[in-house]
Amino acid sequence: MWQYILAGLSILAGAQMWRMGGDGFKAMRTFFLPILLAVVKFILVFPNIFALAYAITLMALIAIFSYGVSSPVHWLWVLIFGGKGADGNYKPVEICTRATCGFFWSLAAIPFAMIVPNGWLYQTIYTIFLTIANGLIGPFVRDVEISERAVGAAVSCSMLI
C-alpha cells in the first residue's frame, strides 16, 4: 500500500516541480524532477541501482527535446506544415511538437521497463499515454498553470511502470 502512496505523491510532486520549472526555476524541471523520480523508483523496485539511470536519461531527453517555439522540434514541425505555426498559434504544429517531445521523454523510463515484471507492456502503455497526453495538453488546456502541472504529472506517471 505504501508503494502506491509514494508513487502518487511523486506524481503530485512532479506536477508541481514541472510548474516551478516554467516559473523560472528551470532546474526543478530539468534536474531535480528526474532525480526525484529516479530515487523514488529506486526505492520502489527492490532497490535496483539500474533505476537511477532514469535521472540521467530524462535530463538528457528534456534538454534535447523541448516544445518551446524556439526549439528544433517545433521548427521541424513548422517546416513540415509549410511554415505555419512559427508563432506557436497553429494547433497541428503544437500537437505534433508536444507529442514528439512526449514520445521521446517517455523513452527515459526504459530502465524501469527492464527491471520490473511486464515492464515492456507498461513502457508501451506509458509511451502511448505520454505521447497523446503531452500532445493534447498544451494546445487544448489554455491555462498555463494547469497545463504545466498536467504535463508534469503525465511525465511523472513513469512511476507506474
N, C-alpha and C positions, 0 to 999 in steps of 0.2 A: 504494500500500500504506500509506504513512504517513497517508493520509486516514482509512482505516479504524481505524488505531490511535488517531489523535487523536479520532475520533468515539467510539470505545469508551471511551477514558479520560475523555472528557467525560461520558459516561453514568454511569460509576462515580463520578466526582466529584459529579455531580448527585445521585446516591443518597445520598452522604454529606452533602452540603450540605442536602438536604431534611431529613435526620435531625437535623442540627445545629439547623435551624430549629425542630424540635419539642422540642429540649432547651433552648430559651430564647434561642438566638441567632437571633432572628426574621429579622434582616437577611440571614442566609445563604440563606434560602428566598425571601424577598420582594425582595431587591435583588441580592445577589451571584450567585446561580444564574442569573437571567435575563441578567445581564451576561456571565457566563462563556459561556453557550450562544450568545449573540449574537456574541461575539468569535470563538469557535471557528467558527461558521458563516460569519462574515465571511472568515476565513482559508480556509475550505474552498470557497467559491464565488467564485473568480476574482480578487480580492476585490470584492465588490459592497457598497457602502455601505448599500444598502437592507436588507441582512441585520440591521443594527443596530437596525432598527425592532422586531425581536422582543423586545428587552430591555424597552423601554417598554411594549409591548403586554402581555407576560406579567406585568410588575409590576402593571399596572392590573387585569388579569383575576384575578390571585391576590388582590388587595385586594378586588375586588367579589364574587368567588365563592369562598366558604370553606365547608368542610364541618364545622366545629365545631357543637356543639349550640346555640350562641347565634347562629349565622349565619342571615341571612334565607332562604337556600336551604333550610336544614334546617327552618325553621319553615313555609315554604311546603309542604314535603312532609308535615310533621306535620299541617297543615291538610287537605291532600288526603286523607290517610289517617285522617281523622276524629279527630284528637287523639292517636293512638297514636304512640309513639316519641319523645316530648318529652325523655326521659332518655337517648336515644341507644342504647337497647337493643331496638329493633324493626328487624329486618333489612330489611324492604322500604323503610322510610324511609331507612335508612343507604345502601342500594344506590342508591336514586334520588337522594339528596343528592349522593353522591360521583360518580355517573355524570353528573349535571348539571354539577358542577364540572369533571370531566374533559373533557366536551364543550366547555365554554367556554374552558378553558385551552388546549385543542388549537388553537383559533382564532388564538392568538398566532403560530402557525407559518405563517400565510397569507403573510407576506412571503417566506418561503423558497419556498413554492409558486409564487410569481410570478417567481422568478428562476432556477429550475432546470428542466432539461428534464423533462417529465412530472410537474412539481411538483404539479399538481392531483390527479393519481392518488395520489401519495404522501401528499398532505394528506388525502385522503379515507380512505386506509388508516390513517393516524395518528389521525385523529379517531375512527374506529370503534374502533381499538385502545385509545386513552386513555380513551374513554368507558366501554368494557367493563372494562378493567383497573382503572381507578380505582373503578368501581362495585363491583367484586368484591374488591379487595384488603382494604379496611378491614373490611368485615363478616365476612370469612372467614379472614383472617390475624390471629389474636388477639395475637401477639407484636408490640408496638408498634414496636420497633426494626426488625424485619424488614418490617413493614407500611409504615413511613415510608420506608425505603430503597427498597422496591419502587415506591412512588408516585413518589419522586424519580427513579428510573431510568426509569420509564414516561414521565414528563414530559420527561426528557432525551432520550428516543428521537426527539424532533424533529430531532435531528442527522442522522437517517437520511433526511430529506426531501431 
